[in-house]
Amino acid sequence: MKNNMAKWIILAVAAVVLISAVIYLLAVNFGTTNVRQATEGDHDDIKVAAVGDSITYGLSVNNWSENAYPHQLADLLGEEYWVMNYGANNYAAMHSADFPYTDTQEYQDSLEFNPDIAVIMLGTNDSKDINWQGTEQFREEYTALIDSYIDNNPETEIYLATPPKAFNDASRPGDINNENIDDIAAVIKDVSAGKNTELIDINQLSEENEQWFEMDGIHPDAEGAQNIAEAVYQHIAE
């Protein structure tokens, strides 16, 4: 009897773990429609749009409503700022990618928000082998995305953030590829210099800080999100 009960307990635990893993993989690999948190704000506040993928959204971070990087940024900036989280899980900068950010409601909403400041941190999902076609294609399509924010409102201050380092083993074709992320970061730096935007080098910031990331090596934990938020804050508050 005891053996049978122990067996059922093990099976139940395994089922819960499996279901949780499936939900997580669906969220990461197939995109989701996200419910964003808006800080309380009004039209007199400085509006900040945090544009990005699941790293911006805060996928898998504990206590999401407080610890996702845009929410920590809102706390740092204070009451005169209105920060919106426009992170979309699994989406990429390139329009030729499997999940282009420009196809999302988050993209449309971020333009309609008409931000005073747009912090754009994309590129991680572009690094996947299924999406990556080399630096020149990334440069062209990434530049087109940035231009859409400039064209929407030439007064918007653009802050381009390089994607964090990836600490996964990238053993599967659909995985994030850190070698490609290094190339992506270099392109973003060039684009930022060419367009005279602010550059926030999260790639360099995270280089020696694997402990800031969840077990998947991709998504920041609360501490990692805090360090990203502080880096963005320092640039905005200069």
C-alpha positions as CSV (number, residue, x, y, z in Angstrom):
1,M,0.0,0.0,0.0
2,K,2.7,2.4,1.0
3,N,4.7,1.6,-2.2
4,N,1.6,2.3,-4.3
5,M,0.9,5.6,-2.6
6,A,4.5,6.7,-3.0
7,K,4.3,5.8,-6.7
8,W,1.2,7.9,-7.2
9,I,2.8,10.8,-5.4
10,I,5.8,10.6,-7.7
11,L,3.6,10.4,-10.8
12,A,1.6,13.5,-9.6
13,V,4.7,15.5,-9.0
14,A,6.1,14.5,-12.4
15,A,2.8,15.5,-14.1
16,V,2.9,19.0,-12.4
17,V,6.5,19.5,-13.5
18,L,5.7,18.4,-17.0
19,I,2.7,20.7,-17.4
20,S,4.7,23.6,-16.0
21,A,7.4,22.9,-18.5
22,V,5.0,22.8,-21.4
23,I,3.4,26.1,-20.4
24,Y,6.8,27.7,-20.1
25,L,8.0,26.4,-23.5
26,L,4.8,27.5,-25.2
27,A,5.2,31.0,-23.8
28,V,8.9,31.2,-24.8
29,N,8.8,29.5,-28.2
30,F,5.5,30.4,-29.6
31,G,4.8,33.9,-28.4
32,T,2.0,35.1,-26.1
33,T,-0.3,38.0,-25.8
34,N,0.9,39.8,-22.7
35,V,-1.0,41.8,-20.1
36,R,1.2,44.8,-19.4
37,Q,1.5,46.8,-16.3
38,A,1.3,50.6,-16.6
39,T,2.6,52.8,-13.9
40,E,0.1,55.4,-12.8
41,G,0.7,58.5,-15.0
42,D,-0.9,61.4,-16.7
43,H,-0.2,63.6,-19.7
44,D,2.2,65.9,-17.7
45,D,4.6,63.0,-17.0
46,I,7.6,62.0,-19.1
47,K,6.4,58.9,-21.0
48,V,8.9,56.0,-21.3
49,A,8.2,53.0,-23.5
50,A,10.2,49.9,-22.7
51,V,10.2,48.0,-26.0
52,G,11.5,44.5,-26.3
53,D,11.1,40.8,-26.0
54,S,10.6,38.4,-23.1
55,I,13.6,39.9,-21.3
56,T,11.8,43.2,-21.2
57,Y,8.5,41.6,-20.4
58,G,10.0,39.9,-17.5
59,L,9.2,36.3,-18.4
60,S,9.8,33.9,-15.4
61,V,11.0,36.6,-13.0
62,N,9.5,36.2,-9.6
63,N,7.0,38.8,-8.4
64,W,6.7,40.1,-12.0
65,S,4.6,43.2,-11.2
66,E,7.5,44.5,-9.1
67,N,10.6,42.9,-10.5
68,A,10.4,43.0,-14.3
69,Y,13.0,45.6,-15.4
70,P,10.5,48.3,-16.7
71,H,8.7,48.1,-13.3
72,Q,11.9,48.5,-11.4
73,L,12.9,51.3,-13.7
74,A,9.6,53.1,-12.9
75,D,10.4,52.9,-9.2
76,L,13.9,54.4,-9.8
77,L,12.6,57.2,-12.1
78,G,9.8,58.3,-9.7
79,E,6.5,60.0,-9.9
80,E,7.4,62.4,-12.8
81,Y,7.8,59.4,-15.2
82,W,5.2,57.1,-16.7
83,V,6.8,53.8,-17.7
84,M,5.0,51.2,-19.9
85,N,6.2,47.7,-20.4
86,Y,5.9,46.7,-24.1
87,G,7.8,43.5,-23.9
88,A,6.5,40.7,-26.2
89,N,7.6,37.1,-25.5
90,N,9.7,35.5,-28.3
91,Y,9.6,38.4,-30.7
92,A,12.5,39.6,-32.8
93,A,13.6,42.9,-34.3
94,M,13.7,41.7,-37.9
95,H,10.5,41.6,-39.9
96,S,11.7,38.5,-41.6
97,A,11.9,36.6,-38.3
98,D,9.5,33.9,-37.3
99,F,7.9,36.3,-34.8
100,P,8.5,39.9,-35.9
101,Y,7.9,42.5,-33.2
102,T,6.2,44.7,-35.7
103,D,3.4,42.1,-35.9
104,T,2.5,42.5,-32.2
105,Q,-0.1,44.6,-30.5
106,E,2.7,45.8,-28.1
107,Y,4.4,47.4,-31.1
108,Q,1.3,49.3,-32.2
109,D,0.5,50.3,-28.6
110,S,4.0,51.6,-28.1
111,L,3.7,53.8,-31.1
112,E,0.3,55.1,-30.0
113,F,1.7,55.8,-26.5
114,N,3.8,58.4,-28.3
115,P,6.6,58.2,-25.8
116,D,9.0,60.9,-24.9
117,I,11.6,58.2,-24.4
118,A,11.7,54.7,-26.1
119,V,14.1,52.2,-24.7
120,I,14.5,49.4,-27.3
121,M,16.1,46.2,-26.4
122,L,15.6,43.6,-29.1
123,G,17.9,41.1,-30.8
124,T,18.0,38.0,-28.6
125,N,15.5,36.1,-30.7
126,D,17.0,37.3,-33.9
127,S,20.1,35.2,-32.9
128,K,18.3,31.9,-33.5
129,D,19.5,30.0,-36.4
130,I,16.0,30.0,-37.9
131,N,16.1,33.8,-38.0
132,W,19.7,34.7,-38.4
133,Q,20.8,35.7,-41.9
134,G,23.9,37.7,-41.1
135,T,24.8,41.1,-39.9
136,E,23.8,43.1,-43.0
137,Q,20.3,41.8,-43.1
138,F,20.0,42.4,-39.4
139,R,21.3,46.0,-39.8
140,E,18.8,46.8,-42.5
141,E,15.8,45.4,-40.7
142,Y,16.8,46.6,-37.3
143,T,17.3,50.1,-38.7
144,A,13.9,50.0,-40.3
145,L,12.3,49.2,-36.9
146,I,14.2,52.1,-35.2
147,D,13.2,54.5,-38.0
148,S,9.5,53.6,-37.4
149,Y,9.8,55.1,-33.9
150,I,11.7,58.1,-35.2
151,D,9.1,58.7,-38.0
152,N,6.2,58.2,-35.5
153,N,7.6,61.1,-33.4
154,P,10.9,62.8,-34.3
155,E,10.9,64.3,-30.8
156,T,11.1,60.8,-29.1
157,E,14.5,60.2,-27.5
158,I,15.7,56.8,-28.6
159,Y,17.8,54.6,-26.3
160,L,19.2,51.5,-28.0
161,A,20.1,48.7,-25.6
162,T,22.2,45.8,-26.7
163,P,20.8,42.4,-25.7
164,P,22.3,40.6,-22.7
165,K,24.8,37.8,-23.0
166,A,23.3,34.3,-23.4
167,F,24.5,31.6,-21.1
168,N,22.7,28.6,-22.6
169,D,24.5,25.9,-24.6
170,A,22.7,26.6,-27.9
171,S,22.7,22.9,-28.8
172,R,19.4,23.0,-30.8
173,P,18.6,25.0,-34.0
174,G,15.9,27.0,-32.3
175,D,18.1,28.1,-29.4
176,I,19.4,31.5,-28.7
177,N,23.0,31.7,-30.1
178,N,25.4,33.9,-28.2
179,E,27.9,34.1,-31.0
180,N,25.2,35.8,-33.1
181,I,24.2,38.0,-30.1
182,D,27.8,39.3,-30.1
183,D,27.4,40.3,-33.8
184,I,24.0,41.8,-33.1
185,A,25.4,43.9,-30.3
186,A,28.1,45.2,-32.6
187,V,25.5,46.2,-35.2
188,I,23.4,47.9,-32.6
189,K,26.4,50.0,-31.5
190,D,27.0,51.0,-35.1
191,V,23.4,51.9,-35.7
192,S,23.3,53.9,-32.5
193,A,26.4,55.9,-33.5
194,G,25.1,56.5,-36.9
195,K,21.7,57.8,-35.7
196,N,23.2,59.6,-32.7
197,T,21.0,57.8,-30.2
198,E,21.8,56.9,-26.6
199,L,23.4,53.5,-26.3
200,I,22.9,51.2,-23.2
201,D,25.4,48.3,-23.4
202,I,23.6,45.6,-21.5
203,N,25.7,43.0,-23.4
204,Q,28.8,44.2,-21.8
205,L,27.1,44.8,-18.5
206,S,26.0,41.2,-18.3
207,E,29.2,39.6,-19.7
208,E,30.7,38.4,-16.4
209,N,27.4,38.0,-14.5
210,E,25.8,34.7,-15.3
211,Q,24.4,34.7,-11.8
212,W,21.9,37.3,-12.9
213,F,20.0,34.9,-15.0
214,E,17.4,32.1,-14.6
215,M,18.4,28.5,-15.1
216,D,17.8,28.8,-18.9
217,G,20.7,31.3,-19.1
218,I,18.5,33.7,-21.1
219,H,16.0,35.4,-18.8
220,P,17.2,37.7,-16.0
221,D,16.1,37.0,-12.5
222,A,15.1,39.8,-10.1
223,E,18.7,40.8,-9.5
224,G,19.5,40.8,-13.3
225,A,16.4,42.9,-14.0
226,Q,17.4,45.3,-11.3
227,N,20.9,45.8,-12.9
228,I,19.3,46.3,-16.3
229,A,16.9,48.9,-14.8
230,E,19.7,50.7,-13.0
231,A,21.7,50.9,-16.2
232,V,18.7,52.3,-18.1
233,Y,18.0,54.7,-15.2
234,Q,21.6,56.1,-15.2
235,H,21.3,57.0,-18.9
236,I,17.9,58.6,-18.6
237,A,18.8,60.5,-15.5
238,E,22.1,61.9,-16.9
